[in-house]
Amino acid sequence: MEKPFAGQEATHDYVVEAPLGRQRVMWVIWPAFLVAAVLEMVVFALVDPQDLHWFGGAALDWSREAIYTAAFFFFWVMAAISGGITTLLSLPPSEVNRRT
């Protein structure tokens, strides 16, 4: 039996393609999750959530937990978008232009 290529799994006597789409998504969202967690700790070590104001100057009437949660998801989405664009730009042209 031949040794499988990268992105393939060996099963019995034939080679099956691994689901690269899901794998790439995990390559993006897991590091983005970790970056969001670190950003959350750094930002809120320096900023008190109760001192935040809207752009018009009105105080943000959310609980600390709501602000922490909203900020974490914002950081996670921004890091995931960044990682997704990086992953897209790292693909070879043949894979980007492939028609499915």
C-alpha positions as CSV (number, residue, x, y, z in Angstrom):
1,M,0.0,0.0,0.0
2,E,1.3,3.5,-0.9
3,K,1.9,6.1,1.8
4,P,-0.9,8.7,1.7
5,F,-0.2,12.3,0.6
6,A,-0.7,15.3,2.8
7,G,-4.5,15.9,3.3
8,Q,-5.3,12.2,2.7
9,E,-6.1,9.3,5.0
10,A,-5.1,5.7,4.4
11,T,-8.0,3.2,4.8
12,H,-7.4,-0.4,4.1
13,D,-6.2,-0.6,0.5
14,Y,-7.3,2.7,-0.9
15,V,-6.7,6.4,-0.2
16,V,-9.6,8.7,0.7
17,E,-9.4,12.5,0.5
18,A,-9.6,14.3,3.8
19,P,-12.2,17.0,4.1
20,L,-9.9,20.0,3.5
21,G,-12.7,22.5,3.7
22,R,-13.5,21.7,7.3
23,Q,-9.9,21.4,8.2
24,R,-9.1,24.9,6.8
25,V,-12.0,26.3,8.7
26,M,-10.5,24.9,11.9
27,W,-7.1,26.2,10.9
28,V,-8.7,29.7,10.9
29,I,-11.2,29.7,13.8
30,W,-9.1,27.9,16.5
31,P,-6.1,30.4,16.4
32,A,-8.7,33.2,16.1
33,F,-10.3,32.0,19.3
34,L,-7.0,32.0,21.1
35,V,-6.1,35.5,19.8
36,A,-9.6,36.7,20.9
37,A,-9.0,35.3,24.4
38,V,-5.6,37.0,24.7
39,L,-7.0,40.3,23.3
40,E,-9.8,40.2,25.7
41,M,-7.4,39.8,28.7
42,V,-5.1,42.6,27.4
43,V,-7.8,45.1,26.6
44,F,-9.8,44.6,29.8
45,A,-6.7,44.7,31.9
46,L,-6.3,48.3,30.7
47,V,-9.9,49.3,30.2
48,D,-12.8,49.2,32.7
49,P,-16.0,48.1,30.9
50,Q,-18.1,50.4,33.0
51,D,-16.1,53.4,31.7
52,L,-17.1,52.8,28.1
53,H,-19.3,55.3,26.2
54,W,-21.0,55.3,22.9
55,F,-19.6,57.6,20.2
56,G,-22.2,60.3,21.2
57,G,-20.9,60.3,24.7
58,A,-23.8,58.4,26.4
59,A,-22.7,55.7,28.8
60,L,-22.9,52.1,27.7
61,D,-25.7,50.6,29.9
62,W,-24.6,47.0,29.6
63,S,-23.4,44.7,32.4
64,R,-19.8,43.8,32.6
65,E,-20.5,40.3,31.4
66,A,-22.4,41.6,28.3
67,I,-19.5,43.9,27.4
68,Y,-16.9,41.1,27.9
69,T,-19.0,38.7,25.8
70,A,-19.7,41.2,23.0
71,A,-16.0,42.3,22.9
72,F,-14.8,38.6,22.8
73,F,-17.1,37.8,19.9
74,F,-16.0,41.0,18.1
75,F,-12.3,40.1,18.6
76,W,-13.0,36.5,17.5
77,V,-14.8,37.6,14.3
78,M,-12.1,40.1,13.4
79,A,-9.3,37.6,13.9
80,A,-11.2,34.9,12.0
81,I,-11.7,37.3,9.0
82,S,-8.0,38.1,9.1
83,G,-7.0,34.4,9.2
84,G,-9.5,33.5,6.5
85,I,-8.2,36.2,4.1
86,T,-4.6,34.9,4.9
87,T,-5.7,31.3,4.2
88,L,-7.4,32.4,0.9
89,L,-4.4,34.3,-0.2
90,S,-2.1,31.4,0.5
91,L,-4.0,29.0,-1.8
92,P,-2.4,28.2,-5.2
93,P,-4.3,29.7,-8.1
94,S,-5.2,26.3,-9.4
95,E,-7.2,25.6,-6.3
96,V,-8.8,29.0,-6.1
97,N,-10.0,28.7,-9.8
98,R,-11.1,25.1,-9.5
99,R,-14.8,24.7,-10.4
100,T,-16.8,22.4,-8.2
